[in-house]
Amino acid sequence: MSISTVNISFNADLLLQIDEIAQKEARTRSELIREASRMYIERKQKWQSIFAYGQSAALKNNVSHEDIMSEIKNYRAGK
């Protein structure tokens, strides 16, 4: 696996938080930022998958956006 160096700008407060967490976890800044990036990408991919499934299920079952919003409104009114 090849590694590339990237320059990133952070405001001082965020950088301080990054450094504090890295120190507590005995990691380098780079390790912490790589892990945070991986977690962000995984979360984005998971949500994209969930939304794609929802859209597919809605199409398959002929459910419109308006149907969903109506159900949400009715549910909330019942509480």
Secondary structure as the mmCIF struct_conf table of DSSP 4:
data_model
#
loop_
_struct_conf.conf_type_id
_struct_conf.id
_struct_conf.beg_label_comp_id
_struct_conf.beg_label_asym_id
_struct_conf.beg_label_seq_id
_struct_conf.end_label_comp_id
_struct_conf.end_label_asym_id
_struct_conf.end_label_seq_id
HELX_RH_AL_P HELX_RH_AL_P1 ALA A 12 LYS A 24
TURN_TY1_P TURN_TY1_P1 GLU A 25 ALA A 26
HELX_RH_AL_P HELX_RH_AL_P2 ARG A 29 LYS A 60
TURN_TY1_P TURN_TY1_P2 ASN A 61 ASN A 62
HELX_RH_AL_P HELX_RH_AL_P3 HIS A 65 ALA A 77
TURN_TY1_P TURN_TY1_P3 GLY A 78 GLY A 78
#
